[in-house]
Amino acid sequence: MPYMEPNLSIIIPAYNEETRIGASLDAILDFLTHQPHPTEVVVVNDGSTDLTAEVVTSHEKDFVAAGIDLRLLTNQPNRGKGYSVKRGVTEARGEVVLFTDADLSSPISEAPKLIQPIQKGDADLVFGSRALDRTLIAIRQPLARDFGGRIFNLLMRLIIRLPFKDTQCGFKAFRRRLTLPAIKLQRVERFGFDPELLYIARKHDLRLLEVPVAWSHSEGSRVSFLRDSVKMFADLILIRLNDARGLYTIRDADSVACSTARSR
């Protein structure tokens, strides 16, 4: 099958995911074989100490047989989910980029909800939300984590004034050409990168769209409720400080893409 430049890139940040990444890749491959557009899948192995890399490479033949490029990028040492997504997007080739958690908490079958508004020209960045329609949550997360998420959302609205219900669902898609300049400005490398990305994109007038998606809590999450809640709160403060210091200003050639978005 001749190589075709992908229209869609799927980015999967992965840290010690040997027990889950295989099934997720199988599900993604099955989904993509029924899609019309050329696609690449980029797994960013974030310094894993288990067999994540080996599991990914063992799937390469199946993807090649289906005409889909499966690439493995490796961070050494571990850098964080935010850095991994940023690296994957930077090295992606597709016009539309979607990133998803390695456990597919939102099933890959939900991807058209994010991709289609971009393809239709209705949005530049579309992100899945668990809060817009909670009837779509099949398996709820523990009460403490759910409460912590609500508190974080309240703090986010107060500190960085994003008007969204849920920024932390690991399921987002964007038009790469318009969003890449904003992504390059990201400074937060771990879990607080989601609101930072949306903050920068909104600052530069990209069109954001929050959509409800199906979601299920997955056991084995790397998020520690207390430790990471404190870190994400600190990240919100850091985002405001970074903006005050002018670190989210797009300059030089990178300004061309975002100015295109603003001029529409």
C-alpha positions as CSV (number, residue, x, y, z in Angstrom):
1,M,0.0,0.0,0.0
2,P,1.6,3.3,-1.0
3,Y,2.3,5.8,1.8
4,M,0.0,8.8,2.1
5,E,0.6,11.8,4.2
6,P,-1.8,11.5,7.2
7,N,-4.9,13.8,7.6
8,L,-5.2,12.6,11.3
9,S,-2.5,12.1,13.9
10,I,-3.5,10.3,17.2
11,I,-1.1,11.0,20.0
12,I,-0.9,8.6,23.0
13,P,1.3,9.6,26.0
14,A,2.2,6.5,27.9
15,Y,4.1,5.9,31.1
16,N,4.4,2.3,32.4
17,E,1.3,1.2,30.4
18,E,2.4,-2.4,29.5
19,T,-0.9,-3.9,30.8
20,R,-3.2,-1.5,29.0
21,I,-1.5,-0.1,25.9
22,G,-1.9,-3.3,23.8
23,A,-5.7,-3.4,24.2
24,S,-5.9,0.3,23.4
25,L,-3.9,0.0,20.3
26,D,-6.1,-3.0,19.2
27,A,-9.2,-0.8,19.7
28,I,-7.7,2.1,17.8
29,L,-6.6,-0.1,14.9
30,D,-10.1,-1.6,14.6
31,F,-11.6,1.9,14.7
32,L,-9.2,3.3,12.1
33,T,-9.7,0.5,9.6
34,H,-13.3,1.8,9.2
35,Q,-12.2,5.4,8.7
36,P,-11.6,7.0,5.2
37,H,-8.7,9.3,6.0
38,P,-5.0,8.4,6.2
39,T,-3.9,8.3,9.9
40,E,-0.8,7.9,11.9
41,V,-0.6,6.8,15.6
42,V,2.2,8.3,17.7
43,V,2.9,6.7,21.1
44,V,5.1,8.9,23.3
45,N,6.8,6.5,25.8
46,D,7.5,8.8,28.7
47,G,10.5,7.1,30.3
48,S,8.7,3.9,31.1
49,T,10.5,1.3,33.1
50,D,8.3,-1.6,32.1
51,L,7.6,-3.2,28.7
52,T,5.5,-0.4,27.3
53,A,7.9,0.1,24.3
54,E,8.0,-3.6,23.5
55,V,4.2,-3.9,23.5
56,V,3.9,-0.9,21.1
57,T,6.5,-2.3,18.7
58,S,4.8,-5.7,18.7
59,H,1.8,-4.0,17.1
60,E,3.7,-2.4,14.2
61,K,3.1,-5.2,11.8
62,D,-0.7,-5.1,12.2
63,F,-0.7,-1.3,11.7
64,V,1.5,-1.5,8.6
65,A,-0.7,-4.2,7.1
66,A,-3.7,-1.8,7.5
67,G,-1.7,1.0,5.9
68,I,-1.4,3.0,9.2
69,D,1.9,4.4,10.5
70,L,2.6,3.5,14.1
71,R,5.5,5.5,15.6
72,L,7.1,5.2,19.0
73,L,8.8,8.3,20.5
74,T,10.8,7.9,23.8
75,N,11.4,10.5,26.5
76,Q,14.4,9.7,28.7
77,P,14.0,10.3,31.6
78,N,10.3,10.7,32.4
79,R,9.1,14.3,31.6
80,G,5.4,14.2,32.3
81,K,2.2,14.0,30.3
82,G,2.2,17.6,29.2
83,Y,5.7,17.4,27.8
84,S,4.8,14.1,26.1
85,V,1.7,15.5,24.4
86,K,3.6,18.6,23.3
87,R,6.4,16.5,21.8
88,G,3.9,14.2,20.0
89,V,2.0,17.2,18.6
90,T,5.2,18.9,17.5
91,E,6.4,15.8,15.6
92,A,3.0,14.8,14.2
93,R,2.3,15.2,10.5
94,G,-1.5,15.2,10.4
95,E,-3.7,18.2,9.7
96,V,-5.9,17.3,12.7
97,V,-4.3,16.0,15.9
98,L,-6.1,14.1,18.6
99,F,-4.6,13.0,21.8
100,T,-6.0,10.4,24.1
101,D,-5.1,8.8,27.3
102,A,-3.4,5.4,27.0
103,D,-6.3,3.6,28.9
104,L,-9.0,5.0,26.5
105,S,-11.1,6.2,29.3
106,S,-13.1,7.9,26.6
107,P,-13.5,5.2,23.9
108,I,-11.9,6.0,20.6
109,S,-15.3,5.6,19.0
110,E,-16.1,9.0,20.5
111,A,-13.3,10.6,18.3
112,P,-15.7,11.9,15.6
113,K,-17.3,14.2,18.1
114,L,-14.0,16.0,18.4
115,I,-12.7,15.7,14.8
116,Q,-15.8,16.6,12.8
117,P,-16.3,20.2,14.2
118,I,-12.7,20.9,13.1
119,Q,-13.1,19.3,9.7
120,K,-16.3,21.4,9.2
121,G,-14.4,24.6,10.1
122,D,-16.6,25.2,13.2
123,A,-13.7,25.1,15.8
124,D,-9.9,25.0,16.1
125,L,-9.6,23.1,19.3
126,V,-12.3,20.6,20.6
127,F,-12.1,18.9,23.9
128,G,-14.1,16.2,25.5
129,S,-16.0,16.9,28.7
130,R,-17.3,14.6,31.4
131,A,-19.3,17.4,33.1
132,L,-21.6,18.5,30.3
133,D,-23.6,15.3,30.3
134,R,-22.8,13.1,33.3
135,T,-25.2,10.4,32.0
136,L,-22.5,9.4,29.6
137,I,-20.2,8.3,32.5
138,A,-20.4,4.6,32.5
139,I,-18.1,4.0,35.5
140,R,-17.7,6.9,37.9
141,Q,-14.5,7.8,39.6
142,P,-14.2,7.6,43.4
143,L,-16.1,10.3,45.3
144,A,-12.9,11.9,46.7
145,R,-11.4,12.3,43.2
146,D,-14.7,13.6,41.8
147,F,-15.0,16.2,44.6
148,G,-11.4,17.2,44.0
149,G,-12.1,17.7,40.3
150,R,-15.0,20.0,41.1
151,I,-12.9,22.0,43.5
152,F,-10.1,22.3,40.9
153,N,-12.6,23.5,38.3
154,L,-13.8,26.2,40.7
155,L,-10.3,27.3,41.4
156,M,-9.5,27.3,37.7
157,R,-12.5,29.6,37.0
158,L,-11.3,31.9,39.7
159,I,-7.6,32.0,39.0
160,I,-7.3,31.8,35.2
161,R,-11.0,32.5,34.3
162,L,-11.6,29.7,31.9
163,P,-15.4,29.3,31.5
164,F,-15.4,25.5,31.0
165,K,-16.9,22.6,32.9
166,D,-14.1,20.1,32.5
167,T,-10.6,20.7,31.2
168,Q,-9.0,17.5,32.6
169,C,-10.5,14.9,30.3
170,G,-7.6,13.4,28.4
171,F,-9.4,13.6,25.0
172,K,-8.7,16.7,22.9
173,A,-8.3,17.4,19.2
174,F,-7.1,20.5,17.3
175,R,-6.2,21.8,13.9
176,R,-2.4,21.5,14.1
177,R,-1.4,24.4,11.9
178,L,-3.4,26.9,14.0
179,T,-2.7,25.4,17.4
180,L,1.0,24.5,17.2
181,P,2.2,28.1,17.9
182,A,0.2,28.0,21.1
183,I,1.4,24.5,22.0
184,K,5.0,25.6,21.6
185,L,4.5,28.2,24.3
186,Q,3.4,25.6,26.9
187,R,5.6,25.5,30.1
188,V,3.7,23.1,32.3
189,E,5.0,19.5,31.7
190,R,2.7,17.5,34.0
191,F,-1.1,17.3,34.7
192,G,-1.7,21.0,34.8
193,F,-0.9,21.3,31.1
194,D,-4.6,21.0,30.0
195,P,-5.8,24.3,31.4
196,E,-2.6,25.9,30.3
197,L,-3.1,24.9,26.7
198,L,-6.7,26.1,26.7
199,Y,-5.7,29.4,28.4
200,I,-3.0,30.1,25.7
201,A,-5.4,29.1,22.9
202,R,-8.1,31.3,24.2
203,K,-5.7,34.2,24.7
204,H,-4.8,34.0,21.0
205,D,-8.5,33.8,19.8
206,L,-8.6,30.2,18.7
207,R,-12.1,28.9,18.6
208,L,-12.6,26.4,21.5
209,L,-15.4,23.9,21.8
210,E,-16.3,21.7,24.8
211,V,-18.3,18.6,23.9
212,P,-19.8,15.9,26.0
213,V,-18.2,12.4,25.6
214,A,-18.6,9.0,27.0
215,W,-16.1,8.2,29.8
216,S,-15.3,5.5,32.3
217,H,-13.0,5.6,35.3
218,S,-10.1,3.2,34.8
219,E,-8.3,1.6,37.7
220,G,-4.6,2.1,37.8
221,S,-4.6,5.8,37.2
222,R,-1.3,7.6,37.7
223,V,-3.0,10.5,39.4
224,S,-2.6,10.9,43.2
225,F,-5.5,12.8,44.6
226,L,-3.7,14.8,47.2
227,R,-0.3,15.2,45.7
228,D,-1.4,16.0,42.2
229,S,-4.2,18.3,43.3
230,V,-1.7,20.5,45.1
231,K,0.6,20.5,42.0
232,M,-2.3,21.4,39.7
233,F,-3.3,24.3,42.0
234,A,0.3,25.5,41.9
235,D,0.2,25.2,38.1
236,L,-2.8,27.5,37.9
237,I,-0.9,30.2,39.8
238,L,2.1,29.5,37.5
239,I,-0.1,30.0,34.4
240,R,-1.1,33.5,35.6
241,L,2.5,34.4,36.5
242,N,3.8,33.1,33.1
243,D,1.2,35.3,31.3
244,A,2.1,38.3,33.4
245,R,5.8,37.8,32.4
246,G,4.8,37.7,28.7
247,L,5.7,34.0,28.2
248,Y,2.5,33.3,26.3
249,T,3.1,35.9,23.6
250,I,3.5,34.5,20.1
251,R,6.3,36.1,18.2
252,D,7.9,36.1,14.8
253,A,6.9,33.4,12.2
254,D,4.7,31.6,14.7
255,S,2.4,34.6,14.8
256,V,1.3,33.9,11.2
257,A,-0.9,30.9,12.0
258,C,-2.7,32.5,15.0
259,S,-3.2,35.8,13.1
260,T,-4.9,33.7,10.4
261,A,-7.3,32.4,13.1
262,R,-8.0,35.9,14.5
263,S,-8.7,37.3,11.0
264,R,-11.5,34.9,10.2
